[in-house]
């Protein structure tokens, strides 16, 4: 309470030109310039995304093209309204309050602007956007708490978080099936859909003894015999030779409760190889494109990319996760002679430990929030939780406002990639805020912008600001 009281008493007597939009003394034109910058960059960001999506969906009709153009325009307007609204409402607060207070510098203007902006965006995009900014805001909160010494980072914390999240996530998938969202679509493509809806299959092969023992034997490939049945032929000898250890293992039996069609060994091997090749191929492609200029000069760079440990890591992470999840599920089915959704918890938790090869706090946090969303929707469906109207709107506005707060008052604690995104989006106007005067709030706002001093037109500055500048020059 003492901290809040202190922050309430602290204020800046300067005008919005001296603090915020130092690139233009006029409030409206300054806000409009940010809106135009966001519109231009929004077109550059969304045009390739929506066009590629249209091509992948193979929709080439006139209506599909018009819908794509409409989507590009709508999403770009969403970014533009967010940028324009932040500066415009920032100035309105200054005019209404007469001074700048702690929350009026960034959080409250950003909250109002973000809430208005998300109403412009398409409805089916609001949920994913809300989860994305909430994910980044969560990581920013962790950075702030770490910088203040409130919490200490846990070694491999993102790995443990990912393992715990995937354990619960895949438990829900095994019990209730896939949902119609991006995460479920990606998981189904990379790891397969066999475990989503387990089915008990009737025993159609094998002897009566095999049925009682709970074993389903898969038929081996049949070979026609040209020789008569009275004496062994060369074909029979070759067939016996082919029944090697590898062949018997590869065509091994599966438990009747297993949802997959092939044997358990095949199921495990495919569960490792398919994600491994997808991860390895995707990361190789990305690194090859990023090094295109070097490859043109020296083609041997390709070999280095293909053989580096860093290139293999994504494949090992995905392959290890997929293979471990499958083998643990199969082992538990054999051990307890039945299939249960609960098996997903230890299987996914152990598989998640392979994230050690490719650690990503962003992925772990995103999946955590996606799990919370799915759990909330499931609770609504089961009648356990109430449905809160406009929850995604409030979540987006709250999280985005916090990110704007960090970008203005604590940019050193903001995720570097997101700060770079804001810099690009606003054509570096986010970096032209006069953070030296904001240091009064004790957040070290100018820490990474210590060399930047705005060149202000003194005709539009206040007397109190001019006196402050004079004192700075004397000191």
NORWOFEN-V453929 format. One record per helix or strand of 3 or more residues. SS is the DSSP state (alpha for helix, beta for strand). FROM is the first residue (numbers start at 1). TO is the last residue. If there is no record, write none. Layout:
ss:SS from:FROM to:TO
ss:SS from:FROM to:TO
This chain:
ss:alpha from:2 to:9
ss:alpha from:16 to:19
ss:alpha from:27 to:56
ss:alpha from:62 to:97
ss:alpha from:103 to:105
ss:alpha from:107 to:120
ss:alpha from:123 to:147
ss:alpha from:157 to:176
ss:alpha from:182 to:191
ss:alpha from:208 to:212
ss:alpha from:234 to:242
ss:alpha from:245 to:250
ss:alpha from:264 to:290
ss:alpha from:292 to:297
ss:alpha from:300 to:307
ss:alpha from:309 to:336
ss:alpha from:343 to:357
ss:alpha from:361 to:381
ss:alpha from:391 to:409
ss:alpha from:411 to:413
ss:alpha from:416 to:425
ss:alpha from:429 to:432
ss:alpha from:435 to:441
ss:alpha from:458 to:460
ss:alpha from:463 to:474
